[in-house]
Amino acid sequence: MKRILVLVMAATFALGAAAAPAGAADAELVRNSRRALDSLTATNQAARQLRKKATAVLVFPKMIKAGFLFGGQIGDGVLLEGDRVAGYYNSVAASYGLQVGGQVFGYALFFMNAGALDYLKESSGWEIGSGPSVVVVDQGMAKSFSSTTLTQDVYAFIFDQKGLMAGVGIQGSKITRVDE
């Protein structure tokens, strides 16, 4: 049973990583990403402040996560520099442990300086946990957020969680640019 699950997950990740957004899918992904970012910043003051100061925002409007002991998550996103689309990205992650269920969520990465953004653009696949420092902004941190507390390279927000699965994270994720 475990072997079948591993093979299914590996095939899913391989197909997801190899698939490039094209044509109408591009336009829909851009619309969904902008809509998700607008919704996040309308409801979260910290995200709103970061958006004003960020060099760019990488938005994954729909990540799909599932697992039973072995787990994985996958989704596509858009890098926005201001209102301009600066690239398309894919995020994948795998995990192992006491987990069961499925979940859909979105996340946004706010790049606060050119160095962090350059690292994303120049790497052949950025693994969160290496490279620029990433701070996940939770509810508690968001309440005490101010322009003077902006000290990190990248801030991450997880939003619109739906489904039944304990824990959502982006650590261990690999983000790869997808050719347009």
C-alpha positions in Angstrom: 0.0 0.0 0.0 2.8 2.4 0.9 4.6 1.7 -2.4 1.5 2.5 -4.4 1.0 5.7 -2.5 4.6 6.7 -3.1 4.4 6.0 -6.8 1.2 8.0 -7.1 2.7 10.9 -5.3 5.9 10.8 -7.3 3.9 10.8 -10.6 1.8 13.7 -9.4 4.8 15.8 -8.5 6.6 14.9 -11.8 3.6 15.9 -13.8 3.0 19.1 -11.8 6.6 20.2 -12.0 6.9 19.5 -15.7 3.6 21.3 -16.7 4.0 24.9 -17.7 1.1 27.3 -17.6 0.0 28.1 -21.2 -2.5 30.5 -22.9 -5.8 30.7 -21.1 -4.4 28.9 -18.1 -1.9 31.8 -17.7 -4.6 34.4 -17.7 -6.7 32.4 -15.2 -3.7 31.9 -12.9 -2.9 35.6 -13.1 -6.5 36.5 -12.3 -6.7 34.1 -9.4 -3.3 35.3 -8.0 -4.3 38.9 -8.1 -7.7 38.2 -6.6 -6.1 36.2 -3.8 -3.5 38.9 -3.1 -6.2 41.6 -3.1 -8.3 39.5 -0.7 -5.4 38.8 1.6 -4.4 42.5 1.8 -8.0 43.6 2.3 -8.4 41.4 5.4 -4.9 41.5 6.9 -3.3 44.8 7.9 0.3 43.3 8.0 0.0 42.0 4.5 -1.4 45.4 3.4 1.7 47.1 4.9 4.1 44.6 3.3 2.5 45.0 -0.1 3.2 48.7 -0.1 6.9 48.1 0.7 7.7 44.9 -1.1 9.9 44.7 -4.2 7.7 41.8 -5.5 5.1 39.3 -4.3 5.0 35.6 -5.3 1.4 34.4 -5.0 0.3 30.8 -5.0 -3.5 31.1 -4.9 -4.3 27.4 -4.7 -1.9 24.8 -3.1 -3.2 21.3 -2.8 -1.9 19.2 0.1 -2.7 15.6 0.8 -1.2 12.8 2.9 -1.4 9.6 4.7 1.9 9.1 6.5 3.6 10.3 3.3 2.3 13.6 2.1 2.8 16.2 -0.6 1.7 19.5 -1.8 1.8 21.2 -5.2 0.6 24.4 -6.8 1.3 27.1 -9.4 1.9 30.8 -8.7 2.7 34.2 -10.3 5.4 36.6 -9.4 4.0 40.2 -9.4 6.3 43.2 -9.4 3.9 46.0 -8.8 1.1 45.2 -11.3 3.4 43.5 -13.8 3.6 39.7 -14.1 7.3 38.9 -13.8 7.1 35.1 -14.0 5.3 31.9 -13.3 6.4 29.5 -10.6 5.6 26.0 -9.3 5.9 24.9 -5.7 6.2 21.3 -4.5 6.9 19.7 -1.2 6.9 16.2 0.3 6.7 15.1 3.9 6.6 12.0 6.1 5.1 11.6 9.5 1.8 11.3 11.4 -0.5 12.9 8.9 -3.7 12.2 7.2 -6.2 14.2 5.2 -6.3 16.8 2.5 -6.3 20.6 2.3 -6.3 23.5 -0.1 -4.7 26.8 0.8 -3.0 29.8 -0.7 0.2 31.5 0.2 2.0 34.6 -0.7 5.7 35.5 -0.3 6.6 39.2 0.0 10.1 39.9 -1.2 11.4 42.9 0.6 14.6 43.6 -1.2 16.3 43.2 -4.6 18.8 40.7 -3.2 16.1 38.2 -2.1 14.2 38.6 -5.4 17.4 38.1 -7.4 18.1 34.9 -5.5 14.6 33.6 -6.5 15.1 34.6 -10.1 18.6 33.2 -10.5 18.3 29.9 -8.6 17.4 26.8 -10.6 14.9 26.0 -7.8 14.7 27.7 -4.5 14.3 25.5 -1.5 12.7 27.4 1.4 15.1 27.0 4.3 18.1 27.9 2.1 18.9 31.3 0.7 17.0 34.4 1.9 15.5 34.2 5.3 11.7 33.6 5.3 9.4 34.5 8.2 5.9 33.0 8.3 3.6 35.7 9.6 1.0 34.1 11.9 -2.0 35.8 13.6 0.0 36.9 16.6 2.8 38.4 14.7 0.4 40.1 12.3 -1.1 42.0 15.2 2.2 43.6 16.2 3.5 44.3 12.8 4.8 47.7 11.9 7.1 49.3 9.4 9.9 49.3 12.0 9.7 45.6 12.5 10.5 44.8 8.8 13.9 43.2 9.2 13.7 40.0 7.1 14.2 39.3 3.3 10.9 37.5 2.7 7.6 37.3 4.6 5.1 34.5 4.0 1.4 34.4 4.6 -0.7 31.3 4.5 -4.4 32.0 3.8 -7.8 30.6 2.8 -7.3 27.1 4.3 -10.0 24.6 3.5 -10.1 20.9 4.3 -9.2 18.5 7.0 -5.5 18.2 7.7 -3.5 19.1 10.7 -0.7 21.6 10.0 0.1 23.7 6.9 3.6 24.7 6.2 5.9 25.9 3.4 9.2 24.9 4.9 10.8 22.3 2.8 9.0 23.6 -0.3 10.9 23.9 -3.6 9.9 26.8 -5.8 10.9 26.6 -9.4 10.4 29.0 -12.3 8.2 27.6 -15.0 9.1 28.7 -18.6 6.4 30.9 -20.1 
